[in-house]
Amino acid sequence: MAITDMIPSWLSWDVAVVSFAIFVFILTFVLAKLTDRLLKAYFVLASKKMNIDETTYGLVRRIIVAMVYFSGFIVIVFSIPSLRDLSIALFAGAGFAGIVIGMAAQNTLSNIIAGVALATFRPFRVGDLLTIHGEYGRVTDITLGYTKIRTWDNRRLNIPNHIISDEAIINWSIDDPTVNWTIVIGISYDSDIDLARRLMIAEARKHPEVMDYEELSRYHPDKKPGDEVSVLVTELADFSVNMKLYIWVRDRSVAFDTGCELKEAIKKSFDANGVEIPFPYRTIVYKKDLEAVEHDSLSGSEL
């Protein structure tokens, strides 16, 4: 008697089904990885020739790969009789199952829908500089579930897409990358406002990152000479005259450092030219001294 004759028919049938399912699983995994690599290489090549946005083709690539995995899953389910019968029963009760699955995967589904919306309407793209959810950084990737951002201090943020869709986003890169940055400095009431203004403008014009009029006019032809650097008195505060320096820089990535460097340069220029940056003044009156003053005033009135 052959060994195969000793194996029950149901057992040999189960082994064949399980072997087929494992084969399909491995084949699906390999095809998905191969598809992902081929699509990535194709889109990189196509983007150089046709200027295709990385944000769009990244999402399309992930959807196609997800369809490959889903197709493999369907083949495995319908190749196993018990799972096939269960899937038919679930399809028969698709309305109730859809409600249950929808409630259980609400955040996941909302992330996927929001990811598709972000790639379709493109409020930002891969590579853009954003201020979002209280963080400033560069978009490195947009997946079906998360948007990946590398912050200015090199942290990696994975923000769910449904949160981003409800956030106000400042996009520093789209359309016009130039930034009108401001620096507020207070001077004392005894200092010369005109002298302080000249010193602040002079330091700004010397900085290599501050745009001159010729460079600014390429982006903003409506600007007039002098608009590239200006100083306005914005507040007469309790102990200082607050002045705001307006400068133009080429993009947000250099704005913060430029502002810090100009604050230092202006402080040194003020010190060299006798312009005072005052400290806050406070008058402190102790309660016992106040009571003594009130007692003296009352005594004086009685006399």
Buried (B, 14 or more C-beta within 10 A) or exposed (E): EEEEEEEEEEEEEEEEBEEBBEEBBEEBEEBBEEBBEEBBEEBEEEBEEEEBBBBBBBBEBBBEBEEBBEBBEEBBBEBBEEBEEEBEEEEEEEEEEEEEEEEEEEEEBBBBBBBBBBBEEBBBBBEBBBBBBEBBBBBEBBBBBBBBBBEBEEEEBEBBBBBBBEEEBEBBBBEEBBBBBEBEBBBBEEBEBEBBBBBBBEBBEEBEBBBEBEEBBEEBEEEEEEBBBBBEEEEEEEEBBBBBBBBBBBBBBBBBEBBEBBBEBBBEBBEEEEBBBBEEEEEEEEEEEEEEEEEEEEEEEEE
